Amino acid sequence: MVAFTKMAVAGLTLAIGALAHPGEHHDHEAIRRDVEARDLNAAIGARALAQCSGGATARRMKQRAVQRRAEKVKALREARGIKASPKKYRRDLAELQEWEKVNHNKTGIDDYNAFTALETVFGANTSCVQAPIDTAGPYYVVGEYFRSNVKETEFSEGVDLFLEVQYVDVTSCAPVPDVAVDVWNANATGVYSGVEGSAGLVEAGLNTTFLRGIQVTDNEGVVSFETIFPGHYADRATHTHLLAHTNTTILPNGTISLFNKPVAHIGQLFYPEDLRSAVEATYPYNTNTIAVTTNDEDIWSVVQADSSFDPFPQFVYLGDDVTDGLFAWIQIGINASVDYQTNEYYDVAGWYAEDGGHSTNLTLASLGAPSS
């Protein structure tokens, strides 16, 4: 568990947007301005990175990543006793749609085998471009357990997703070690842990922690999580949240102090519609009666995608069926010297401490905002 105190909560910047789930409502004009600013920053970053993205450091990092991903998939298949041949199947709105045309499913229409070049399967999504900043959403809880497997015995049933995220410094194209990365997403029926009254369902609550966790990047800038493919909820496309803290402190008891630590990136991962459809045809996703919101309809997927950054992770089926599980990966460019703690997208719903979960106890009404 991350070390966190009530005093630390007082220093966190809260935004009304943090309280608008489900069916989050936001200022579309402000989002448009954010997209324009994002595009400008991305263009500047792309020019600065042109000289290093094809350099020796970047090439060696990619070679190591290809080998690491291949070995991970091999180990996962062996551990799960999968014998069938693995398959590799493959975000402004126009750019989102262009990225979605890319085949992220590296299982592919055809099976790959021992003679398929590893680079073909595991070499994608390696551009060293700064990832756009996206909302942390209304359900970010500080102080979650330090663990890679975020599934629990309850409310975690679904298609297993083994997620690898690599953080790269956009100023050098070198991996960034010692970054504390939070991951969280809704369960198969669209419910979050760690907050009260999530979607009005009884299984969520302040003391629940399912599908949440923190890991620290290794020397390759990599964290790995075992979670499930997220379910959907009202007015949002299917997504996974990520938030990165730099300059973190690992305490003697093995917990992580995030008090007043820089926030280097806030983002969300989205998934191609064909993959979502395949997953949601299975149990328990198929018990979710909430209407689906597509990537095109989701306001935040547009913020996350630009001409340089692909918000859809690459993925492979571990076997010949989606229920065998998925291995997915993405590389995220960050500026490790930047701090987004005061950014309006850094929204905190509560914190988890030794005595359990706590809410910030703010409501839209108490802030003088409309209730819808």
Secondary structure, DSSP 8 states (H G I E B T S, - for coil): --B--HHHHHTS---GGGG--SS----HHHHHHHHHHHHHHHHHHHHHHHHHHTSHHHHHHHHHHHHHHHHHHHHHHHHTT--S--BB----HHHHHHHHHS--BTB-SS---TTS-HHHHH--S----B-------TT-EES--B-SB---SSS--S-EEEEEEEEEETTTTEE--S-EEEEE---TTS--SSSTTGGG-TT--TT--TTEEEEE--TTSEEEEEEE----BTTB-SEEEEEEE-S-EE-TTS-EE-TT--EEEEEEEE--HHHHHHHHTSTTGGG--S----TTT-HHHHHH--SS---S-EEEESSSSGGG-EEEEEEEEE-TT---TTSTT----EEEETTEEEE----TTTTT----
